[in-house]
Amino acid sequence: AISVDRRAFALVDQNTIVLLNLKDGASFRWTPPGRAVTRLAWRPLMIGSDPNTGGRDLVTGDEEGIIRAWFAVHLPTKQQPAPPKPPYERVFHWHPHGVTSLCWTNDGNYLLSGGEEGVLVTWQIDSTGRDFLPRIGGLIKGIASSPDGLRYAVATSENRIAILSAVDKSTTRTITGLQTTL
């Protein structure tokens, strides 16, 4: 995943997260606690945050359904590849199975998550509040937020994409039976 400011790249290598500074090539490997990480996503920069002083937040989801938010993640540099201190962590858990998709809303206030149980969970990260949209239909494979923040797209293992209103979570359109041509 590439950070919104395009300065950092994060990837999962088994249970290790690799952070790469895209500007100077410095990298840092870190192994978070818990089970194998299955998904990660950068939080959009919040208004007033300074990316030069650690304004980057990263979330990870694991195979047990636990989501960890890592606040003020250190961007490695050639001068300081390792963080001076570990990032602040907050743990969220609702999914009974592995987290299969994570997506931030464009304003960075909400995190959307999905898993094998087919429930879209909307997390308010700063207050730990959450909202559920059940019966999406199959394992949630992907979630995206529209550029204007008014809609979400949720792709499922049932070969279906649901377009949802971000305001009331109603389904505004469904696309089914997608096929690829060879």
C-alpha positions in Angstrom: 0.0 0.0 0.0 1.3 3.5 -0.8 0.6 6.3 1.6 -1.6 9.1 0.4 1.3 11.6 0.3 3.2 9.0 -1.9 6.2 9.1 0.5 5.8 5.7 2.1 5.2 2.1 0.9 4.1 -0.7 3.2 3.9 -4.4 2.5 3.4 -7.6 4.4 6.0 -10.3 4.2 4.5 -13.2 6.2 3.9 -11.6 9.6 6.4 -8.8 9.1 5.5 -5.3 7.9 8.1 -3.7 5.6 8.1 0.1 5.5 9.9 1.8 2.6 10.7 5.5 2.2 10.0 6.1 -1.5 12.1 9.3 -1.4 15.4 8.0 -0.2 15.0 4.2 -0.3 15.4 3.6 3.5 13.4 0.7 4.9 12.5 -0.8 8.2 11.0 -4.2 9.1 8.7 -4.6 12.0 6.8 -7.6 13.4 3.6 -6.6 15.1 2.1 -8.8 17.8 -0.7 -11.3 17.1 -1.4 -13.6 14.1 -0.4 -13.2 10.5 -1.4 -9.9 9.0 -3.8 -10.3 6.1 -4.5 -6.6 5.1 -3.1 -3.2 5.7 -4.1 0.4 4.7 -2.7 3.9 5.3 -4.9 6.5 6.8 -5.3 9.7 4.6 -3.4 12.6 6.2 -5.7 14.5 8.5 -6.1 18.2 8.2 -3.4 19.9 10.2 -1.1 16.8 10.4 2.5 17.2 9.4 3.8 14.2 7.5 7.4 15.3 8.4 6.7 14.8 12.1 5.0 11.4 12.0 1.5 12.2 10.8 1.1 8.7 9.2 -1.3 6.2 10.6 -1.5 2.6 9.4 -4.1 -0.1 10.1 -3.5 -3.9 9.9 -6.0 -6.7 9.9 -5.1 -10.3 10.8 -6.3 -13.8 10.3 -8.1 -13.8 13.7 -10.2 -10.8 12.8 -8.2 -8.3 14.9 -7.6 -4.8 13.6 -4.7 -2.8 14.9 -4.4 0.9 14.3 -0.8 2.2 14.5 -0.6 6.0 15.0 2.3 8.2 14.1 4.2 5.5 12.2 7.8 6.5 11.8 8.9 6.8 8.1 12.4 5.4 7.9 15.2 7.6 6.6 18.8 7.0 5.8 19.7 9.0 8.9 17.2 7.2 11.2 16.0 3.9 9.7 14.5 2.6 13.0 11.8 4.4 14.9 12.8 6.3 18.0 9.9 4.7 19.8 7.2 2.2 18.8 4.0 3.7 17.3 1.0 4.1 19.5 -1.4 1.1 19.0 -5.1 0.7 19.4 -6.8 -2.7 19.0 -10.3 -3.2 17.5 -11.9 -6.6 17.3 -15.3 -7.7 16.0 -14.7 -10.0 13.0 -14.9 -13.6 14.1 -12.7 -14.7 11.2 -9.8 -13.1 9.2 -10.0 -9.6 8.0 -10.1 -9.7 4.2 -10.4 -6.0 3.3 -9.7 -2.6 4.8 -10.4 0.9 3.4 -10.3 4.4 4.9 -12.9 7.0 4.0 -11.3 9.9 2.2 -11.5 12.2 5.2 -9.7 9.7 7.4 -12.4 9.6 10.1 -13.8 6.2 9.4 -12.3 2.8 8.6 -14.3 0.2 6.7 -13.5 -3.5 7.2 -14.8 -6.7 5.9 -14.2 -10.4 6.4 -15.4 -13.9 5.7 -18.7 -13.4 7.6 -19.9 -10.9 4.9 -20.5 -8.0 7.3 -19.3 -4.5 6.5 -18.1 -2.8 9.7 -17.6 1.0 9.8 -15.3 2.0 12.6 -15.0 5.5 14.0 -11.4 5.2 15.0 -11.1 8.2 17.4 -14.1 7.2 19.5 -14.0 3.4 18.9 -17.7 3.5 17.8 -18.8 1.0 15.1 -21.7 0.3 12.8 -22.6 -2.9 11.0 -24.1 -3.7 7.6 -24.9 -7.4 7.6 -25.8 -9.7 4.7 -23.6 -8.2 2.1 -23.5 -11.6 0.4 -20.3 -13.7 0.7 -16.8 -13.0 1.8 -15.9 -9.4 1.4 -13.0 -9.3 -1.0 -12.6 -5.5 -1.5 -13.9 -2.2 -0.3 -13.4 1.3 -2.0 -14.6 4.8 -1.1 -15.6 7.1 -3.9 -13.5 10.3 -4.4 -16.4 12.4 -3.2 -16.9 10.2 -0.1 -20.6 9.7 -0.9 -20.4 6.0 -1.9 -18.7 2.8 -1.1 -18.1 -0.1 -3.4 -18.0 -3.6 -1.8 -16.8 -6.6 -3.9 -17.7 -10.1 -2.7 -16.8 -13.7 -3.4 -20.3 -14.1 -4.9 -19.1 -12.3 -8.0 -21.0 -9.2 -7.0 -20.2 -5.5 -6.4 -22.6 -3.5 -4.2 -22.6 0.3 -4.5 -23.7 1.7 -1.1 -24.7 5.2 0.1 -22.1 6.4 2.6 -24.9 8.3 4.4 -27.4 5.5 5.1 -25.6 2.4 3.8 -28.5 1.6 1.4 -27.6 -0.2 -1.8 -27.9 2.1 -4.7 -26.7 -0.3 -7.4 -25.6 -3.9 -7.7 -23.3 -5.3 -10.4 -23.4 -9.1 -10.7 -22.0 -11.8 -13.0 -18.7 -10.2 -13.8 -16.7 -12.2 -16.3 -13.2 -11.9 -17.8 -12.4 -12.5 -21.4 -9.4 -14.6 -22.3 
